[in-house]
Each structure stands twice: as structure tokens, then as C-alpha cells.
Amino acid sequence: MSKLFEKLAKVQSELKAPKNQRNAFGKYNYRSKEDILEAAKPLCIANGLCLTINDELLMIGDRYYVKSTATVTETVAKGESYSVGSYAREALTKKGMDESQITGAASAYSGKYALNNLFGIDDTKDADATNTGDKGEKPAVAKRTAAVKKQTPAATPAKAAPRKEAPKKEVKPDPASKQASPKKAAPAPKADAPTGAKTSGKAAAKKALTTEQRDNFLKGVEQGKFDLVEKHLKNYAVDAKSKAVTAALGKAKSGK
């Protein structure tokens, strides 16, 4: 067993599994079971060890638990083995997961902590995480300095002094201007009538009927409103549409 522990201790001293995963909802970093396996497998092979993980479903009280057992075994003949276990309870329900996925999540969680216990994983950081280059400033100090800079409000620009207006001089009216009566503006010349227009005292030429107006007049004829149609039809120019209304009116009257 002493040789097995020597190999395991060597793997533990060389293994680095940083928390490279990020939980955006909880705002924390974490490592997954897959991250540990990816880092541990090459070291186990290099030291003559085989790494396995087995799961077992247990009922404790009225709840199901997943027990994960992580084992390292020497690859030589009649090699010895060493195991460490960990438990995780299944959630009753979990949003977005069916029952098999809930069991899988519990398996991944218990397996991760079984590997943590087997390899003695801690949260030590490598040189790349603490290296600040030539700044000579520790990460905690750098964060605090950045926070202070961020919180410092920008200087408020000074307000310009209001301008003082010069006092207005009182202008006295000229007596001569009071006596002189103002001249009335000459009336604007009337525009010449367009060429070809009749020079009568009446207003501009009558408007032509639109299609909608013609249809409304025809409906009035159908409804027997002859006098009303004749009264309003006089206000429109004589064209094909008004003639159609006049013809319909004449037919309706003759048939009455």
C-alpha cells in the first residue's frame, strides 16, 4: 500500500484543477467533474494508476442519494487500490430538467467531490493568476484602486456668471411725430382675371362632380328625393357626371 500512496501523493502534488467555469446567476467560479478528470487522467497514467468512478443509488429516509466512489488502482499485476466516496441528494424537482437529468446532476456533483477528496484538491492558484508583471501591485490592491477610481465622481464644471445688461435708456416720443397723422397704406391692386374667364360679379367657376358625389346624387334619385337633388346639382358644373344625374332624374320623374 505504501507504493500506491507514494504514486497518489505525486499525482496530488502535481494536479491543478482551477475553477475555470463561471456561474452567471450565482456570480461565482467553480470546477466541474470533467475539469478534474481532464487534469487527473494524464497524471494517473504517468504514475501507473488507473482512475475509475462508480455510482450507487441509495434510499436514505424518504429521499434518494447518489453515492459516487472514486478509485485509483495500480496498473501492475496484483496492484493495490484506494477509494474515496461522496454523497449527493437528488432534488425533488428542478426547473428545466426531467427525472433522469436530476439524477445525472446529483451524480456529477457527488462524483466531483469524491475526486476532490481523493486528490486533495484545494484552491491554490498558479503563477499566472498572481503575476502582475512590472506593476509591483498586488491583485487585491489593484482591484481596490480601480474601485476607488470608478467611484470618484467627475468634477462639476463651474457655472458661468450671468451677464449684467446695461440699463435701457427711456426714449421720449417726438412731439412732431404725434401731430403728423400716419398715412394709410394704399390698397393692394386686384389681380387680373384669367384670360377667357367671364367678367361677372359671381364667384369662381363651379366645381365638377366627383365620382362619389355623382353616386350619392343617383342614390337620392332612387330614394325619390327629386327636389333635393335638383337644388344641389345646380351648384356643380355641367359635365358628363352631372348629365348622368340629370338623365336619371328625368327618367325617374317621368316614371313617377
C-alpha positions as CSV (number, residue, x, y, z in Angstrom):
1,M,0.0,0.0,0.0
2,S,2.9,2.3,0.6
3,K,3.9,2.4,-3.1
4,L,0.3,3.2,-4.0
5,F,0.2,6.1,-1.6
6,E,3.5,7.4,-3.0
7,K,2.1,7.4,-6.5
8,L,-1.1,9.0,-5.3
9,A,0.8,11.7,-3.4
10,K,2.8,12.5,-6.5
11,V,-0.4,12.9,-8.5
12,Q,-1.9,15.1,-5.8
13,S,1.1,17.4,-5.7
14,E,1.2,17.9,-9.5
15,L,-2.6,18.1,-10.1
16,K,-4.0,21.6,-10.8
17,A,-7.7,21.9,-11.5
18,P,-8.6,25.7,-11.3
19,K,-12.1,26.9,-11.2
20,N,-12.5,28.0,-14.8
21,Q,-16.2,27.6,-15.0
22,R,-18.5,30.6,-14.2
23,N,-22.0,30.6,-12.8
24,A,-23.5,33.8,-14.1
25,F,-26.6,33.6,-11.9
26,G,-24.8,33.0,-8.6
27,K,-21.8,35.1,-9.8
28,Y,-19.1,32.6,-8.6
29,N,-16.4,30.4,-10.3
30,Y,-16.4,26.6,-10.0
31,R,-14.7,23.5,-11.3
32,S,-16.7,20.6,-12.8
33,K,-16.2,16.9,-12.6
34,E,-15.0,16.9,-16.2
35,D,-12.4,19.5,-15.4
36,I,-10.9,17.3,-12.6
37,L,-10.9,14.2,-14.8
38,E,-9.2,16.0,-17.7
39,A,-6.4,17.1,-15.4
40,A,-6.1,13.9,-13.4
41,K,-6.1,11.2,-16.2
42,P,-2.7,12.1,-17.7
43,L,-1.0,12.2,-14.3
44,C,-2.5,8.9,-13.2
45,I,-1.3,7.2,-16.4
46,A,2.2,8.7,-16.0
47,N,2.4,7.3,-12.4
48,G,1.0,3.8,-13.2
49,L,-2.5,4.4,-11.8
50,C,-6.0,3.7,-13.2
51,L,-8.8,6.1,-12.2
52,T,-12.4,4.9,-12.0
53,I,-15.7,6.3,-10.7
54,N,-18.7,4.2,-9.7
55,D,-22.2,5.5,-8.7
56,E,-24.7,3.8,-6.4
57,L,-28.3,4.9,-5.8
58,L,-29.4,4.8,-2.1
59,M,-32.6,5.5,-0.3
60,I,-31.9,7.2,3.0
61,G,-35.1,8.1,4.8
62,D,-37.6,9.1,2.1
63,R,-35.0,10.7,-0.2
64,Y,-32.7,9.3,-2.9
65,Y,-29.0,9.8,-2.7
66,V,-26.3,9.2,-5.3
67,K,-23.1,7.8,-3.8
68,S,-20.0,8.2,-6.0
69,T,-16.8,6.3,-5.3
70,A,-13.6,7.4,-6.9
71,T,-10.9,4.7,-7.0
72,V,-7.2,4.6,-8.1
73,T,-5.7,1.2,-8.8
74,E,-2.1,0.3,-9.7
75,T,-1.8,-0.9,-13.2
76,V,0.8,-3.6,-12.3
77,A,-0.2,-7.2,-11.7
78,K,-2.0,-7.6,-8.3
79,G,-2.0,-3.9,-7.9
80,E,-3.5,-2.3,-4.9
81,S,-6.4,0.2,-4.9
82,Y,-7.7,3.1,-2.8
83,S,-11.2,4.5,-2.9
84,V,-12.9,7.6,-1.5
85,G,-16.7,8.2,-1.6
86,S,-19.1,11.2,-1.6
87,Y,-22.9,11.6,-1.5
88,A,-25.4,14.0,-3.2
89,R,-29.1,14.1,-2.6
90,E,-31.5,14.2,-5.6
91,A,-33.6,17.3,-5.9
92,L,-37.4,16.6,-5.8
93,T,-37.8,19.0,-8.8
94,K,-35.6,21.2,-10.8
95,K,-36.7,23.7,-13.4
96,G,-36.0,22.6,-17.0
97,M,-34.9,19.1,-16.0
98,D,-36.7,15.7,-16.2
99,E,-36.1,13.0,-13.6
100,S,-33.2,11.3,-15.4
101,Q,-31.4,14.7,-15.7
102,I,-31.9,15.3,-12.0
103,T,-30.2,12.0,-11.2
104,G,-27.4,12.9,-13.6
105,A,-26.9,16.2,-11.9
106,A,-26.6,14.6,-8.5
107,S,-24.2,12.0,-9.9
108,A,-22.0,14.8,-11.4
109,Y,-22.0,16.7,-8.1
110,S,-21.2,13.7,-5.9
111,G,-18.5,12.5,-8.4
112,K,-16.8,15.9,-8.3
113,Y,-16.5,15.9,-4.5
114,A,-15.3,12.3,-4.5
115,L,-12.5,13.3,-6.8
116,N,-11.8,16.4,-4.7
117,N,-11.4,14.1,-1.6
118,L,-9.3,11.5,-3.4
119,F,-6.8,14.0,-4.9
120,G,-6.9,16.5,-2.0
121,I,-7.8,19.4,-4.4
122,D,-7.6,22.9,-2.8
123,D,-7.9,26.4,-4.2
124,T,-4.2,27.3,-4.6
125,K,-3.5,29.4,-7.7
126,D,-0.7,29.0,-10.2
127,A,1.9,31.8,-11.0
128,D,-0.2,33.1,-14.0
129,A,-3.1,34.0,-11.6
130,T,-0.9,36.1,-9.3
131,N,1.5,37.6,-11.8
132,T,1.1,41.4,-12.1
133,G,4.1,41.9,-14.4
134,D,6.2,45.0,-13.6
135,K,3.4,46.9,-11.8
136,G,4.5,45.6,-8.4
137,E,1.0,45.9,-7.2
138,K,-0.9,43.0,-5.6
139,P,-4.2,42.0,-7.2
140,A,-6.3,43.0,-4.1
141,V,-4.7,46.4,-4.1
142,A,-5.2,46.8,-7.8
143,K,-8.9,46.0,-7.5
144,R,-9.4,48.4,-4.6
145,T,-7.6,51.2,-6.6
146,A,-9.8,50.5,-9.6
147,A,-12.9,50.6,-7.4
148,V,-11.9,54.0,-5.9
149,K,-11.2,55.4,-9.4
150,K,-14.6,54.2,-10.5
151,Q,-16.5,55.7,-7.6
152,T,-14.8,59.1,-7.8
153,P,-17.3,61.5,-9.4
154,A,-16.2,63.7,-12.2
155,A,-15.6,67.4,-11.4
156,T,-18.7,69.5,-11.9
157,P,-17.9,72.3,-14.4
158,A,-18.2,75.8,-12.9
159,K,-21.3,77.8,-13.9
160,A,-20.7,81.0,-15.9
161,A,-21.6,84.2,-14.1
162,P,-24.7,85.8,-15.5
163,R,-24.2,88.8,-17.7
164,K,-25.3,92.2,-16.5
165,E,-27.4,94.0,-19.0
166,A,-26.9,97.7,-19.5
167,P,-29.8,99.8,-18.3
168,K,-32.1,100.8,-21.1
169,K,-32.5,104.4,-21.9
170,E,-36.0,105.8,-22.0
171,V,-36.8,107.2,-25.4
172,K,-39.2,110.1,-25.3
173,P,-41.6,110.5,-28.1
174,D,-41.1,113.3,-30.6
175,P,-44.0,115.9,-30.4
176,A,-43.8,116.4,-34.1
177,S,-44.5,112.8,-34.8
178,K,-47.7,113.0,-32.7
179,Q,-49.1,115.8,-34.9
180,A,-48.3,114.1,-38.1
181,S,-51.1,111.8,-39.0
182,P,-50.0,108.4,-40.3
183,K,-50.6,107.7,-43.9
184,K,-52.9,104.8,-44.8
185,A,-51.3,102.1,-46.9
186,A,-52.6,102.0,-50.4
187,P,-54.8,99.0,-51.1
188,A,-53.1,96.2,-53.0
189,P,-54.1,96.0,-56.7
190,K,-56.6,93.4,-57.6
191,A,-55.3,90.5,-59.6
192,D,-56.4,90.5,-63.2
193,A,-59.0,87.9,-64.1
194,P,-57.5,84.9,-66.1
195,T,-57.8,85.0,-69.8
196,G,-61.1,83.6,-71.1
197,A,-62.9,84.0,-67.7
198,K,-66.3,85.7,-67.6
199,T,-66.2,89.2,-66.0
200,S,-69.4,88.8,-64.0
201,G,-69.9,89.6,-60.3
202,K,-70.3,86.0,-59.4
203,A,-67.7,83.8,-57.7
204,A,-65.3,81.4,-59.5
205,A,-66.4,78.7,-61.9
206,K,-68.5,75.8,-60.5
207,K,-66.7,72.6,-59.4
208,A,-67.1,69.4,-61.3
209,L,-68.8,66.4,-59.6
210,T,-66.6,63.7,-58.2
211,T,-67.4,60.0,-58.7
212,E,-68.5,59.7,-55.1
213,Q,-70.8,62.8,-55.4
214,R,-72.3,61.5,-58.6
215,D,-73.1,58.2,-56.9
216,N,-74.7,60.0,-53.9
217,F,-76.9,62.0,-56.2
218,L,-78.0,58.8,-58.0
219,K,-78.9,57.3,-54.7
220,G,-81.0,60.4,-53.9
221,V,-82.8,59.9,-57.2
222,E,-83.5,56.3,-56.4
223,Q,-84.9,57.3,-53.0
224,G,-87.3,59.9,-54.6
225,K,-85.5,63.0,-53.3
226,F,-86.0,64.9,-56.6
227,D,-86.2,68.4,-55.3
228,L,-83.2,68.0,-53.1
229,V,-81.1,66.6,-55.9
230,E,-82.1,69.4,-58.3
231,K,-81.3,72.0,-55.7
232,H,-77.8,70.8,-55.0
233,L,-77.0,69.7,-58.6
234,K,-77.2,73.4,-59.7
235,N,-74.0,74.1,-57.6
236,Y,-71.9,71.9,-59.9
237,A,-70.5,72.3,-63.4
238,V,-72.3,70.7,-66.3
239,D,-70.2,67.7,-67.4
240,A,-70.6,64.0,-68.2
241,K,-71.3,63.1,-64.5
242,S,-73.8,65.8,-63.9
243,K,-75.6,65.0,-67.1
244,A,-75.8,61.3,-66.0
245,V,-77.5,62.5,-62.8
246,T,-79.9,64.8,-64.8
247,A,-80.8,62.0,-67.1
248,A,-81.5,59.6,-64.2
249,L,-83.6,62.4,-62.6
250,G,-85.6,62.9,-65.8
251,K,-86.4,59.2,-66.1
252,A,-87.4,58.9,-62.5
253,K,-89.7,61.9,-62.7
254,S,-91.4,60.7,-65.9
255,G,-92.0,57.3,-64.4
256,K,-93.4,58.7,-61.2
